[in-house]
Amino acid sequence: MNHCSSIEPEVRSHTLDSHHVKTLCIDDIPAILELENACWLPEIRASEETLRTRFAMGHISMGVFVDNYLVGLTSFSYTRFNPDKPNGLPETFKEFSSHPRHSDHNAAYVYNLNIHPDYRGESLTRKLIWAGIEQLREDNCVYMLGAGRCPSYNGSLGEGIETIQPSRVFRETIDHSIQSGILPATKELIIDPVLRFYRRTLGCKFLRVAPNFLPGDTPSGNVGVIFYKTL
Ligand SMILES: CC(C)(COP(=O)(O)OP(=O)(O)OC[C@H]1O[C@@H](n2cnc3c(N)ncnc32)[C@H](O)[C@@H]1OP(=O)(O)O)[C@@H](O)C(=O)NCCC(=O)NCCS
């Protein structure tokens, strides 16, 4: 069990001006649930049981705090990946987020990046991401893998959680890719703000459109776009 006290020697903290980033543990679950409520539409929020299962599987979550208040987090699990043979990657968020820790890993699946709406548009997201990357490098990861939602597929008027206009062009691009199996050009994918965010922040390479990535993510038409970055 991943209790704060029991993993204290391994907790790595990064002091960032008045904010700080640290590895989370099961004692942080109430704060994580509060953040899930603020960041995700009800259909795609993680339950307490899901969070406990992720900790029990050895997944790592890193959170960014402002005045001891959790305002953002990201999670990852360790795996093996070869960019020359990208087949066999998880096709769904459930697989991504419930993958057992690989004993001979060289990569990490990164999932659940979210920042409280009141703290978006600042530098906190980048600080969290780069603290996560630093930890992955320390843990001998050469690659990180992620999957971006793409809410401009249907658009999102998400109760203060996110407001994103739908894009007909983007939707046609995704539908064509699902039918043909051909990866769209990067410039076509980054019409979507979340995919543009990942491309701009990480310089990642997109790999595949996954049609049923996250059931319940109606804004994205349940679609996710899988990407990787060499660390
Ligand atoms: C994705 C996220 C972490 C980015 O954090 P941030 O602090 O807004 O990041 P930045 O200020 O550095 O970048 C903002 C850019 O991301 C875009 N963006 C990403 N996700 C967005 C969202 N859900 N709503 C509105 N804009 C979003 C913005 O349009 C902006 O792009 P632009 O400048 O080209 O218009 C944050 O928006 C978030 O938590 N979103 C909800 C959860 C989510 O969808 N996470 C991604 C899971 S794959």
The ligand as a Gaussian input file, in Angstrom:
#p B3LYP/6-31G(d) Opt

LIG

0 1
 C       -4.852000      20.374000     -20.695000
 C       -4.536000      21.303000     -19.529000
 C       -3.781000      20.521000     -18.459000
 C       -3.667000      22.447000     -20.032000
 O       -3.382000      23.303000     -18.948000
 P       -3.307000      24.908000     -19.180000
 O       -2.842000      25.535000     -17.928000
 O       -4.615000      25.348000     -19.726000
 O       -2.169000      24.950000     -20.270000
 P       -1.543000      26.192000     -21.054000
 O       -2.042000      27.502000     -20.510000
 O       -0.104000      25.952000     -21.093000
 O       -2.098000      25.944000     -22.508000
 C       -3.378000      26.305000     -22.847000
 C       -3.668000      25.771000     -24.213000
 O       -4.290000      24.494000     -24.077000
 C       -5.591000      24.564000     -24.660000
 N       -6.453000      23.677000     -23.868000
 C       -6.091000      22.459000     -23.536000
 N       -7.093000      21.858000     -22.898000
 C       -8.092000      22.723000     -22.797000
 C       -9.374000      22.677000     -22.218000
 N       -9.820000      21.584000     -21.609000
 N      -10.162000      23.771000     -22.309000
 C       -9.722000      24.861000     -22.922000
 N       -8.497000      24.943000     -23.489000
 C       -7.675000      23.887000     -23.411000
 C       -5.955000      26.029000     -24.689000
 O       -6.827000      26.260000     -25.769000
 C       -4.599000      26.680000     -24.944000
 O       -4.256000      26.587000     -26.291000
 P       -4.173000      27.881000     -27.231000
 O       -3.272000      28.846000     -26.496000
 O       -3.577000      27.348000     -28.489000
 O       -5.558000      28.335000     -27.346000
 C       -5.832000      21.899000     -18.895000
 O       -6.505000      22.676000     -19.867000
 C       -6.804000      20.868000     -18.357000
 O       -6.671000      20.433000     -17.217000
 N       -7.808000      20.487000     -19.155000
 C       -8.873000      19.600000     -18.717000
 C       -8.399000      18.190000     -18.562000
 C       -7.907000      17.633000     -19.887000
 O       -8.609000      17.596000     -20.862000
 N       -6.641000      17.166000     -19.860000
 C       -6.050000      16.557000     -21.020000
 C       -6.307000      15.102000     -20.969000
 S       -5.743000      14.298000     -22.422000

